[in-house]
Amino acid sequence: MRMRDMISSGALKPGDKVNESELAESFGISRTPVREAIKMLAAEDLLEILPNYGPRVRLINEAELKNMLEVIAVLEATAGEQACDTITEAEVDAIEVVHDAMIRDWSNGNFPSYFTRNRQIHDAIVTASRNETLQRLYVSLSGRIQVARYSSEKTPEQWQKVLHEHVEMVRCLRNRDGAALFSLLREHVRSQEKAIAATYGVDSAR
């Protein structure tokens, strides 16, 4: 769905008003399917429909962000643990290729490409779990904070920590060390709360 993709990509940001007429015109469709899409995304908590205002992308408060990250962290950690039992050598090789390219992007200061490859690695690990239920939950929940998660500013210390953790992710996958990857991914996701909160203007103490 194009509207969901717009939210995930950051084209529509938290708090942005959703103009039904403008979207219908830009998509080249009638307002009816746009209206149905709005209802569907509201049911998924991606949008909220306000009286006398209309639909807008849902804002995220501190408590909700903390809770979302906790759930995403467990989902990714579980996916990583399961992936160690199901992933093929070819899939690990493919993830390592993306990882090496991501490191080159970081070294060259190509951050848009770095963030894209970063997301690809996490998505590939979730896919390698072969757990379709987990994948659906992950896509639905992580889409709300995807842009901030993969584009938030970091200190030099945070950069070194993140890069080291990605090296360890590949190592755990290569060694099929599910327990280590579970712990690593859970902490890796949870540690992003402060940076994501700053991106959304949310005050977070973590």
C-alpha positions as CSV (number, residue, x, y, z in Angstrom):
1,M,0.0,0.0,0.0
2,R,1.5,3.3,-1.1
3,M,0.3,5.3,1.9
4,R,1.9,2.8,4.3
5,D,5.1,3.0,2.3
6,M,4.9,6.8,2.6
7,I,4.7,6.6,6.4
8,S,7.6,4.0,6.5
9,S,9.8,6.1,4.2
10,G,9.2,9.4,6.1
11,A,7.3,11.0,3.2
12,L,4.5,11.3,5.8
13,K,5.9,12.1,9.2
14,P,4.2,11.8,12.7
15,G,1.7,14.6,13.0
16,D,1.4,15.2,9.3
17,K,-2.2,15.8,8.1
18,V,-3.3,13.3,5.4
19,N,-5.2,15.1,2.6
20,E,-7.5,12.7,1.0
21,S,-8.1,14.8,-2.2
22,E,-4.4,15.5,-2.8
23,L,-3.4,11.8,-2.3
24,A,-6.2,10.7,-4.7
25,E,-4.9,13.1,-7.3
26,S,-1.3,12.2,-6.9
27,F,-2.1,8.5,-7.1
28,G,-4.4,9.0,-10.1
29,I,-7.3,7.3,-8.4
30,S,-10.7,8.2,-7.0
31,R,-11.1,9.3,-3.3
32,T,-12.9,6.0,-2.4
33,P,-9.8,3.7,-2.3
34,V,-7.9,6.4,-0.5
35,R,-10.7,6.7,2.1
36,E,-10.6,2.9,2.6
37,A,-6.9,3.0,2.9
38,I,-7.1,5.6,5.6
39,K,-9.6,3.5,7.6
40,M,-7.3,0.5,7.3
41,L,-4.2,2.4,8.4
42,A,-6.2,4.0,11.3
43,A,-7.1,0.4,12.4
44,E,-3.4,-0.4,12.3
45,D,-2.7,2.7,14.5
46,L,-0.6,4.3,11.8
47,L,-3.1,7.1,11.4
48,E,-5.5,8.8,13.8
49,I,-8.7,10.5,12.7
50,L,-9.4,13.6,14.7
51,P,-12.9,15.4,14.8
52,N,-13.0,18.6,12.9
53,Y,-9.5,18.0,11.6
54,G,-9.3,14.7,9.7
55,P,-6.7,12.0,9.5
56,R,-3.1,12.5,10.4
57,V,-0.1,10.3,11.0
58,R,-0.1,9.2,14.6
59,L,2.2,11.0,17.0
60,I,4.4,8.9,19.3
61,N,4.8,9.7,23.0
62,E,7.5,8.6,25.4
63,A,5.7,5.7,26.9
64,E,4.5,4.4,23.5
65,L,8.0,4.7,22.0
66,K,9.5,2.8,24.9
67,N,6.9,0.0,24.7
68,M,7.2,-0.2,20.9
69,L,11.0,-0.6,21.1
70,E,10.7,-3.3,23.7
71,V,8.4,-5.3,21.5
72,I,10.5,-4.7,18.4
73,A,13.6,-5.7,20.3
74,V,12.1,-9.0,21.3
75,L,10.8,-9.7,17.8
76,E,14.1,-9.0,16.2
77,A,16.0,-11.0,18.9
78,T,13.6,-13.9,18.5
79,A,14.0,-13.7,14.7
80,G,17.8,-13.8,15.0
81,E,17.7,-16.8,17.3
82,Q,15.4,-18.7,15.0
83,A,17.4,-17.6,11.9
84,C,20.4,-19.3,13.3
85,D,18.5,-22.6,12.9
86,T,17.1,-21.9,9.5
87,I,19.5,-19.6,7.6
88,T,21.5,-20.9,4.7
89,E,25.2,-20.2,4.0
90,A,24.1,-18.4,0.9
91,E,21.9,-16.1,2.9
92,V,24.7,-15.4,5.4
93,D,27.0,-14.6,2.5
94,A,24.4,-12.2,1.1
95,I,24.0,-10.4,4.4
96,E,27.8,-10.2,4.8
97,V,28.1,-8.6,1.3
98,V,25.5,-6.0,2.3
99,H,27.3,-5.5,5.6
100,D,30.7,-4.9,3.9
101,A,29.0,-2.4,1.5
102,M,27.4,-0.7,4.5
103,I,30.7,-0.2,6.2
104,R,32.2,1.3,3.0
105,D,29.2,3.7,2.9
106,W,29.9,4.8,6.5
107,S,33.6,5.3,5.8
108,N,32.8,7.3,2.7
109,G,30.1,9.4,4.5
110,N,27.4,8.1,2.2
111,F,24.8,7.9,5.0
112,P,21.6,7.6,2.9
113,S,23.1,4.4,1.4
114,Y,24.4,3.3,4.8
115,F,21.0,3.5,6.4
116,T,19.3,1.7,3.5
117,R,21.8,-1.2,3.8
118,N,21.5,-1.2,7.6
119,R,17.7,-1.7,7.3
120,Q,18.3,-4.4,4.6
121,I,20.4,-6.4,7.1
122,H,17.8,-6.3,9.8
123,D,15.0,-7.2,7.4
124,A,17.1,-10.1,6.0
125,I,17.6,-11.5,9.5
126,V,13.9,-11.3,10.2
127,T,13.1,-13.0,6.8
128,A,15.7,-15.7,7.5
129,S,13.7,-16.7,10.6
130,R,11.1,-18.3,8.3
131,N,8.5,-17.2,10.9
132,E,5.7,-15.5,8.9
133,T,3.7,-14.5,12.0
134,L,6.7,-12.8,13.5
135,Q,7.5,-11.1,10.1
136,R,4.0,-9.6,9.9
137,L,4.1,-8.3,13.4
138,Y,7.6,-6.8,12.8
139,V,6.6,-5.1,9.6
140,S,3.4,-3.6,11.1
141,L,5.1,-2.3,14.2
142,S,8.6,-1.3,13.0
143,G,7.1,0.7,10.1
144,R,6.0,3.5,12.5
145,I,9.6,4.3,13.6
146,Q,11.6,3.0,10.7
147,V,12.8,6.3,9.4
148,A,13.9,7.6,12.8
149,R,15.5,4.3,13.7
150,Y,17.7,4.1,10.6
151,S,18.5,7.8,10.2
152,S,18.9,9.2,13.7
153,E,22.1,11.1,14.7
154,K,24.8,9.4,16.7
155,T,27.8,10.3,18.7
156,P,31.2,8.9,17.7
157,E,30.9,6.5,20.6
158,Q,27.5,5.4,19.4
159,W,28.7,4.9,15.9
160,Q,31.6,2.6,17.0
161,K,29.2,0.6,19.2
162,V,26.6,0.2,16.3
163,L,29.3,-0.8,13.8
164,H,30.8,-3.4,16.2
165,E,27.4,-4.9,16.9
166,H,26.8,-5.4,13.2
167,V,30.1,-7.2,12.9
168,E,29.0,-9.4,15.7
169,M,25.6,-10.0,14.1
170,V,27.3,-11.5,11.0
171,R,29.7,-13.6,13.3
172,C,26.7,-15.0,15.3
173,L,24.9,-15.9,12.1
174,R,28.0,-17.5,10.6
175,N,28.5,-19.5,13.8
176,R,24.8,-20.3,14.2
177,D,25.0,-18.9,17.8
178,G,21.3,-18.2,18.4
179,A,21.6,-17.4,22.1
180,A,24.3,-14.7,21.5
181,L,22.4,-13.2,18.6
182,F,19.3,-13.0,20.7
183,S,21.0,-11.0,23.4
184,L,22.9,-8.8,20.9
185,L,19.9,-7.9,18.8
186,R,17.7,-7.1,21.8
187,E,20.2,-4.7,23.3
188,H,21.0,-3.3,19.9
189,V,17.4,-2.2,19.3
190,R,16.7,-1.1,22.9
191,S,19.8,1.1,22.9
192,Q,18.4,3.2,20.1
193,E,15.6,4.7,22.2
194,K,17.3,8.0,23.1
195,A,18.4,8.7,19.5
196,I,14.9,7.9,18.1
197,A,13.2,9.9,20.8
198,A,15.3,12.9,19.9
199,T,14.3,12.6,16.2
200,Y,10.7,12.7,17.2
201,G,11.1,15.4,19.8
202,V,10.2,12.9,22.6
203,D,11.9,13.3,26.0
204,S,13.4,10.0,26.9
205,A,15.5,9.3,30.0
206,R,17.1,6.0,28.8
